[in-house]
Amino acid sequence: MITKAKSILLSGVVLGAFAIGGVSLVAVTHGSVGERIADNQYQAMKRKLDTILPAEQINNDPLQDSLRVSARDLLGADATQVYRARHDASPVAVVLEPVVPDGYAGPIKLLVSVLHDGTLGGVRVVSHHETPGLGDKIEEAKSDWVLEFTGKSLTNPPLEKWAVKRDGGEFDQFTGATITPRSIVNAVRDTLLYVQQQGEALYQPIETETATIEGGQG
């Protein structure tokens, strides 16, 4: 009986050791995969920012210098991430992630770079559900339409001309698809208005990562 009891105890110890080892291996593997995913996401976002920021003027990492702001009326969401680009202590640009709530097939997520002088460094579409062959021309890979925002500001064109041509503005619409470009033009204009309203407040140091700046009305 003693031998049998020892055998059972030994089996339990061995099984327990395997269980602990298995859990540890899963935890280590999960941690490694999680770190790799996070790094891939970081690198992907960095590449996107590099296309709409004047990299030669920046010596900080905007992804490590950011805050969340609250301005649904102008930025389309309850919380919007803002990345700050600087050269030493001098502001260079901010990049915001506004949401276009009224796309033809649902919300459209953007990246909008606004230089310190109020001009657009660039606009990119991060995600959308627009109709293939029509509304998806907002993608840089499908057409150069979104590139036309670069260099624009609230005075170029004048504010009243921030609309598609069908509405009397200066921006092209797509054949058979006006809702999508109209919504994006409005969203980019509102992002510029938000940045103009907030001014230097967007570049101020923040106390915590969860600090927010309340936005004004559109």
KEFI-485895 format. One line per 2 residues: number of its first residue (from 1); for each residue x, y negated, z negated of C-alpha. Coordinates in Angstrom, 2 decimals. Layout:
N
NUM) X,Y,Z ~ ...
***
This chain:
218
1) 0.00,0.00,0.00 ~ 2.86,-2.36,-0.85
3) 4.47,-1.71,2.50 ~ 1.18,-2.30,4.27
5) 0.62,-5.55,2.34 ~ 4.09,-6.74,3.20
7) 3.44,-5.90,6.85 ~ 0.21,-7.89,6.85
9) 1.93,-10.81,5.11 ~ 4.80,-10.73,7.60
11) 2.36,-10.71,10.50 ~ 0.57,-13.70,9.02
13) 3.82,-15.58,8.60 ~ 4.85,-14.82,12.18
15) 1.46,-15.89,13.55 ~ 1.58,-19.03,11.47
17) 5.03,-19.85,12.75 ~ 3.86,-19.38,16.34
19) 0.84,-21.60,15.66 ~ 2.98,-24.36,14.16
21) 5.46,-24.05,16.99 ~ 2.67,-24.20,19.56
23) 1.12,-27.28,17.99 ~ 4.51,-28.99,17.79
25) 5.24,-28.19,21.44 ~ 1.87,-29.57,22.52
27) 2.44,-32.71,20.46 ~ 5.91,-33.27,21.91
29) 4.68,-32.58,25.46 ~ 1.69,-34.89,25.01
31) 3.93,-37.64,23.66 ~ 6.33,-37.26,26.57
33) 3.53,-37.31,29.15 ~ 1.90,-40.29,27.43
35) 5.17,-42.23,27.53 ~ 5.64,-41.37,31.20
37) 2.10,-42.48,32.07 ~ 2.58,-45.73,30.15
39) 5.87,-46.39,31.93 ~ 4.30,-45.68,35.33
41) 1.47,-48.09,34.56 ~ 3.97,-50.71,33.40
43) 6.05,-50.38,36.58 ~ 2.95,-50.49,38.81
45) 1.72,-53.70,37.17 ~ 5.19,-55.22,37.33
47) 5.33,-54.58,41.09 ~ 1.96,-56.29,41.50
49) 3.07,-59.32,39.52 ~ 6.29,-59.55,41.51
51) 4.27,-60.09,44.71 ~ 2.45,-63.16,43.35
53) 5.07,-64.79,41.12 ~ 8.21,-66.75,42.08
55) 10.59,-64.17,40.62 ~ 13.67,-66.34,41.20
57) 12.26,-68.95,38.80 ~ 11.39,-66.56,35.96
59) 13.65,-65.09,33.30 ~ 11.11,-63.60,30.88
61) 8.94,-60.50,31.19 ~ 5.32,-61.68,31.65
63) 4.04,-58.24,30.67 ~ 5.62,-58.74,27.25
65) 4.38,-62.33,26.96 ~ 0.61,-62.18,27.17
67) -2.61,-62.92,25.37 ~ -6.31,-62.23,25.74
69) -8.77,-65.02,26.35 ~ -12.54,-65.21,26.18
71) -14.34,-67.08,28.95 ~ -17.05,-64.95,30.54
73) -18.63,-67.89,32.39 ~ -15.47,-68.58,34.36
75) -13.53,-65.30,34.24 ~ -16.35,-62.79,34.50
77) -15.63,-60.69,31.40 ~ -15.78,-60.96,27.62
79) -11.99,-60.60,27.42 ~ -9.40,-61.36,30.07
81) -5.67,-60.67,29.95 ~ -3.29,-63.56,30.71
83) 0.39,-63.02,31.45 ~ 2.73,-66.00,30.98
85) 5.79,-66.48,33.21 ~ 8.55,-68.79,31.98
87) 12.08,-69.93,32.61 ~ 13.55,-70.21,29.12
89) 11.07,-72.51,27.37 ~ 9.62,-74.00,30.55
91) 6.26,-72.70,31.85 ~ 6.33,-71.37,35.41
93) 2.96,-69.65,35.94 ~ 0.14,-67.66,34.43
95) -1.42,-64.55,35.90 ~ -5.01,-63.76,34.94
97) -7.13,-60.65,35.45 ~ -10.60,-62.07,36.18
99) -13.52,-59.86,37.11 ~ -15.85,-60.69,40.01
101) -19.18,-59.51,38.56 ~ -21.26,-60.01,41.71
103) -19.46,-58.06,44.41 ~ -21.69,-56.39,47.00
105) -21.14,-52.90,45.55 ~ -20.20,-53.76,41.98
107) -17.52,-55.59,39.99 ~ -14.20,-56.45,41.65
109) -11.06,-56.79,39.54 ~ -8.47,-59.38,40.60
111) -5.01,-60.61,39.75 ~ -4.73,-64.38,40.17
113) -1.42,-66.18,39.80 ~ -1.60,-69.90,39.04
115) 1.65,-71.86,39.11 ~ 2.31,-74.55,36.54
117) 1.51,-77.27,39.09 ~ -2.00,-75.86,39.58
119) -1.42,-74.14,42.92 ~ -2.09,-70.48,43.54
121) 0.92,-68.20,43.61 ~ -1.26,-65.48,45.06
123) -4.36,-63.35,44.68 ~ -4.58,-59.56,44.77
125) -7.49,-57.14,44.48 ~ -6.83,-54.52,41.80
127) -9.99,-52.44,42.21 ~ -13.36,-52.58,43.98
129) -16.18,-50.46,45.41 ~ -16.93,-52.48,48.52
131) -18.11,-50.89,51.77 ~ -15.31,-49.29,53.83
133) -14.78,-51.11,57.11 ~ -16.61,-54.22,55.89
135) -16.06,-55.49,52.36 ~ -12.83,-53.56,51.87
137) -11.03,-56.13,54.05 ~ -10.30,-57.86,50.76
139) -7.50,-55.31,50.35 ~ -4.07,-56.54,51.37
141) -3.53,-53.24,53.19 ~ -6.65,-53.76,55.33
143) -6.29,-57.43,56.30 ~ -4.40,-60.59,55.38
145) -7.56,-62.39,54.21 ~ -6.59,-62.39,50.53
147) -3.18,-63.86,51.40 ~ -4.85,-67.08,52.53
149) -5.32,-68.15,48.89 ~ -1.59,-68.64,48.36
151) -0.74,-72.33,47.97 ~ -4.37,-73.41,47.54
153) -5.52,-75.52,44.60 ~ -8.58,-77.40,43.34
155) -7.58,-80.30,45.60 ~ -6.51,-78.18,48.57
157) -9.17,-77.72,49.74 ~ -11.35,-80.19,47.79
159) -13.56,-78.54,45.19 ~ -16.71,-78.89,47.33
161) -14.99,-76.92,50.09 ~ -14.28,-73.90,47.89
163) -16.79,-71.74,49.75 ~ -16.93,-69.51,52.82
165) -17.46,-71.23,56.15 ~ -21.07,-70.03,56.35
167) -21.73,-72.08,53.22 ~ -19.89,-75.14,54.52
169) -16.53,-74.28,53.00 ~ -13.07,-73.57,54.38
171) -12.68,-69.84,53.74 ~ -13.38,-67.15,56.31
173) -16.04,-64.54,55.76 ~ -16.10,-61.07,57.31
175) -18.32,-60.09,60.20 ~ -21.29,-58.31,58.63
177) -20.06,-58.92,55.11 ~ -20.41,-62.36,53.55
179) -21.28,-61.48,49.95 ~ -17.87,-60.00,49.13
181) -15.65,-62.90,50.28 ~ -18.13,-65.44,48.89
183) -17.92,-63.82,45.46 ~ -14.13,-63.72,45.48
185) -13.79,-67.34,46.61 ~ -16.05,-68.39,43.75
187) -14.12,-66.27,41.26 ~ -10.73,-67.66,42.31
189) -12.09,-71.21,42.13 ~ -13.46,-70.56,38.64
191) -10.11,-69.11,37.55 ~ -8.40,-72.31,38.70
193) -10.98,-74.34,36.77 ~ -10.32,-72.31,33.64
195) -6.55,-72.79,33.89 ~ -7.05,-76.52,34.50
197) -9.29,-76.78,31.42 ~ -6.90,-74.91,29.13
199) -3.69,-76.53,30.35 ~ -0.68,-76.04,28.09
201) -2.73,-74.05,25.56 ~ -2.23,-70.97,27.72
203) 1.52,-71.16,27.13 ~ 1.51,-71.72,23.39
205) 2.96,-69.06,21.04 ~ 0.34,-66.80,19.50
207) 0.21,-65.42,15.97 ~ -0.99,-61.92,16.84
209) -1.53,-59.75,19.89 ~ -5.30,-60.02,19.41
211) -5.37,-63.81,19.41 ~ -7.77,-65.30,21.92
213) -8.47,-68.65,23.45 ~ -12.09,-69.54,23.88
215) -12.92,-70.85,27.35 ~ -15.06,-73.75,28.42
217) -18.24,-73.66,30.43 ~ -18.20,-73.48,34.21
***
